[in-house]
Amino acid sequence: MSDLSSFLSDFTMVLCVAAVTTILFHKLRQPVVLGYLLAGLILGPHVSIPLFAHEDTVKTLAELGVILVMFSIGLKFSIRRLVRVLPSAGLTSLIEISVMMWLGYNAGHFMGWTHLESIFAGAIVAFSSTMISSKALADHVTDEKLSRMVYSVLVVQDLVAVLLVAILTPLAAGAGLSMTGLMITSGSLFGFLAVLFGVGYLVIPFVIKRVVILKSSETLLVTTIGLCFAMALLAQKGGYSVALGAFMAGMLVAESNATPIIEKMIQPLKDIFAAVFFVAVGMLVNPSVLWVHWAAVLLLTLVVLIGQTVSVTIGSFLSGRSIQASLQVGLCLAQVGEFSYIIAQVGVAQGHVGGHIYDVAVAVSVATAFTTPWLIRISGPIARVVDNSLPKPIQTLAALYGSWLEEIRHGGSEETLWSKSRRQVGFLTLDTFSLIAIVITTAASIDKWVPEFQTIFYFNTLGWRILLITVGFTLSVPFLTGILRCAKNIANLIASSALPPVAEGALDLGLAPRNALSLTLHLGILFAVGFPLMALTQPFLPFGYSPIFFAVILAILGVIFWKNAVSLHEHVQAGAQMVTQAIAQKEPEKREEVLEQVNTMIPGMGAPASIPVSGDSTAVGKTLGELNFRSAGANVIAIMRDQERFLMPSTKEIIREGDTLVLVGTHLAIRQARELLEKS
């Protein structure tokens, strides 16, 4: 009876204090998540306020919140949708996780932490918070497309986080890490997921469909929640995160096509326990830690805010999204959360990582939880300002890049491309792993064999180190060259598929866009390979070597990239001149035919379209910046007004009645722009 009384007391205290703080923050027009965190700070053991809730009870309730939130996110992803977004989300997550682990390791090393503590620092800052992001998105974002993009990246991150926890556990215990152990851990994870998914796919959609027929909301709710917790329990018994099992349950329930009904039913339950989760996070905050380790908290917070935003933006753009959409996704994911606590606990529990790591992880999580709602709220305006501030050549390339990738995806050439590039991809993979092996082997040889060689050959330590490094570097050069060559070959194959070259000796009007696409893809492949390579080899290299090496390569490629972007901009400007001349000579009903002919003569212009602006259009009187076509991936290359033609207009240009806008971009972007211009 006393246990029940204690539970009721804790639950009542949490909800009542949370209610007061959230009402206060609502009145102040601030995110309610911050109210939950403040409630946790008040109820926690680190603040001298005569209110207290048992941390274990609140943590248990918070775990229920994680399960329900992950289940609701899974409901948004049918299997087909997950497969569709996996390539782009996978590329974004690969770049983001690699960059953050690299930055986190270097930040830990800079602060004087041990080698192992620096590795854990990298892992702590590498994963965004599903709970914080989902709550902030629900409160401040109505764009379903943006939410899906964010959730797809979070799903991939959670899968990688589960694998990383399994890898770091023996490493923290001092057992070391082997390639065999990594393969076994990865294989067991994916094998478990395959079995869980296979059995669940046969059972869960069938059961939900039969329950829906009964037309009893109560029965449907109980059945759905029961299946959710059953999958979470199975995942826990398998040694994995309950969040992973709950997400899979939601994804399988979505196959029953009953998502709208179920989402509406579980929403109140999810909100209650999600609130408890944030209260539990607030209870972990120890203000004294902020005073003692304020420098570490501040540095890692900046690493998360800047690193997450930039790396996610780069990965998202390379996967085919517009710059504005990519930057919004990056701002939405600029925080760390629940997996950071788990990773920190793994290190501290084994005794090889200082307890301050966990306190710093919690403090960084709370700090970024405070900033996330504001970043999400202002992500749209920030993205527009940044996008409009970019040089014109970069804006032009960004707008056309999405249309080139669309041409590849919908042109039916993906299978042919894979058959052509499969050999190069194989060589690229082999060269990358060989280079990693050489770096790690060389570093291990220096530590192990230099003392042995000294006793045998009486040669000084510095001499042996220089000799081994020289040998390692010499062996690395062919593989490094192979990576650069394979990346270039793959990029050229893809670019030639989107913009086929002409016969030898003929005038190649598609040369500029083809070169721009090839170089962009070349950079993307190098990012996708280079960042993981740096993250894996940095712990074995002297501090500062890989950042310098990367900066040199990036500077060289950046100069080449800029020259190609300028060339593309001139190409599009010439195309805009030709388009406006052709349109001016034809009747309105024949303009689409003219545009198709121009696109054939000047390839690489995306899907050009001319859209007249009527007098009752809501676009009249607004600037191009206010209309914000670029957020969807469209770019206005010309405005025709009476006898005047404005080529490559600025965002300050005002739309007038009777204007004809010429746009390029993806088919979806052009359609959305047409709907906006024709709206009255």
Beta strands, then each sheet from edge to edge (+ up, - down):
strand 1: 609-612
strand 2: 634-641
strand 3: 644-647
strand 4: 660-665
sheet 1: 1+ 4- 2+ 3-
end
